C-alpha cells in the first residue's frame, strides 16, 4: 500500500518503489538520534544517528522494496514511545507530564498497529518482549511503577484494536477464514517454527549477520570488552538503568529470532537502534576522556576499521577485470578512493575527535561505490534485458508463463502478470 501510494503521486518507477523503505531508513536514523539526545546528550545522539545512516545493513535494506525496514521503524518507534512513557533512565529528563505520557502511549500503540499491518504479530511481540522485562527490572530496583496507569493501558489497547481489526475483518469477509489461517499460521507461525520456507540455520547464525550489518562500526565492538570484564569480575563497574535498557533491547530480538527455525538476515534489523546507541556512547566516552594516557584499544579499533576499508579498496582494484561493462579507469578511481578513505581513518587513530567523521565518510563512499558500481551495471540490468525480450515477444498482450525463475522484479519490469509453471512438464 505504501508503494501504491508513491506510484499514485510520483508515477511507477524504481525510485517510487524504493521510497517507502528509504523513508523508513531515514525515520530509523532520526529516532535513534532523538533517543540518544534524550537519554545521553546531543553528541551521542548525532553519532548514533550517523552509525545507523552509514551502516551497511540499514543502507542495503533502505534500497529494497521490502517491508522489513518499515517494520523495523514501527517496532523501534513503538519501543521508543513505550519506554519514554513508562521509563525515566538516569540520563534522561527527570519527569514528564501525564498528558505527554499519554501521547507517548498513543504513539506506541499506533506504531505497533502500523507494524502489525505491515508484517504481522511480531510488531507487537517484540516491543512487549523488550519493554516488559525492563519495567520488571525497574520495579525490582525501585519497587514502584506509579507511572503505569490502567487508563493508559486501556487507551493504548483500544487504539491498537481500532487500527488493526478493520483490515483483517474485511479480508476475512472477502476471502473467508482461509485468509486468517494463511496469514497468522502459515506466514507467521510456520516461518518462525518450521523449515517450510527456509532451511534450518545454526544458533550462531545471527552473530556474523549483526557484525556485517553494523559494518564498519561493528569493528568498535571490542571497546565493550573492558567493561564486560569488570562487570563479570565485579570490579568497580556500575550499570545504570539506561545501559540495562539498551543491552536488553539489543538482546531480546536476538534471543527471539535465534529460537526461530526459519531465520532470515533481515529479521534481526530491530537490534540496530540500541546497538548504535551503545556503540555511540562508548566511542564518545573514549574520545572525551581527558586523561593523558593513550587509549590503545580505541586506536587499535580505528586502525582495524581503516585497514579493512583499505583492504576493500585493494580487492576492488584487483577485481577490476571482472567489471567488464565499466571503464577500468572508473574502477581504479573507486578503488583508490575507498583505500584512501580507509587510510584517513587510520590517521585519526591518535584519539582524534575526527574519527567518527572519517569513518562515516569512508562508509558512505564505500556504500555508494558498492551500490552504483560494484553491484550495478552501467546499462540495463539483466532482469531489465529479459523483461524487454518478453515485452517484445508479447505482440498482442497474451499471457506468459515461467518455470523455475526466482526473480521477484521481473513482474515490475514487464508490467504484466505471469503464470507459474511449478514443474517442467507444465511448461
Order of alpha helices (4+ residues) and beta strands (2+ residues): alpha-alpha-alpha-alpha-alpha-alpha-alpha-alpha-alpha-alpha-alpha-alpha-alpha-alpha-alpha-alpha-alpha-beta-alpha-beta
